[in-house]
Amino acid sequence: MPPAPHPLSHTGAGTLLVNFVRALILVRVRHHGGNLSLAAFLSARNDVFANAAIILAGLVTGYTLSVLPDLLVGLRIAILNAGAAAEVYRAAGKETDATI
């Protein structure tokens, strides 16, 4: 059963606005303060992309009445977050090597 398209798109739009402001605030400090600052920025940035994709999925779901757009967006968000996790892991390794 596909999700309701209007609430999906509206929720995505509201969280897009919040996460965009959060990303703008964090962009200045993403390279300061170590891997925690980078992780916070990457999380905000990925949430902006995810929210835009959720809005699009809601629109496509409303047109097609299919569950596929929601599933594809969910998979893409998982891949995006896995990439960010790997980037933070590499940054943490560099930070650890620098302190040794």
N, C-alpha and C positions, 0 to 999 in steps of 0.2 A: 504494500500500500504506500503510495507516494506521500510525502509530507504536504501539509497545507502550504501552498505557494506564497500567499500574502503574508502570513505571520513569519515565514522563513525569510522573505526579502526584507520586511520591516525590521526584524531583529538584526539581520545582517547590516542594515543601514545605520541603525543606532550604535551598534558596537563598532562599526567602521569609523564613525566620527570620534568616539572615545579613544580607540586605539591609534588613530592618526595623530591626535593631539599628544598621546603618550609617546609615540615614536618621534615626533618633533622635539619633545623635551629631552629624550634620551639620546638623540643623534649627536649632541654636543659632547657627551661623556662616554660614548661607546668605547673609546680607546684609552680612557683614563680609569683607574681603579681596578684594573685586572679583568679577569674572566667574568666576574659577576656583572660588571657594567655591560660587557659585550653580550652576555646572555639576556639581560633585560632588554637591550636594544633589539636583538634578534627576535625575541619573543614578540615585542610590539610590532616590528616590521612584518613578521610572518602573520600575525593576527590581522593586519591591514589587508594583506594579500588574501588571506582566508575569508575575511568578511566580504571582500569584493567578489570572490568566487561564490560565496553563499548567496549573495544577491542575484548573481547571474543564474545560479542553480534554481533559485526560486522562480525566476522569470521563465526559464526553460521548462521547469516542471509544470508551471501553469499553462504553458502552451502545449506540451506533449502529454501531460498527465502520466508521466513515467517516473519510476523511482531511480532510473539510471543517472540523471544529472546529480542527484544528491549523493549517490554512491561514488561516482567519479570524483566529485569535489572532496569527499571524505578521504579517499585514497590519496589524492594530490596533497591534501593538508598533512597527512601522515608522512609522506615523502619529504615535504618541505621541512617539517619539524625534525625529522631524522637527520637531514642535512645540517640544520642549525645545531643540533646536538653534537654532531661530529666536529663542527667548527669550534664550538665551545670546548670540547674535549681536547682538541689540538692546542687551543689557546691556553688551557689549564696546564697541559704538558710543558709548553714553552715557559710558562710562569714558574712552574716547579723547577725546571732545569736552570732558570736564572737565579733561583734562590739557593741552589746547592753549591 
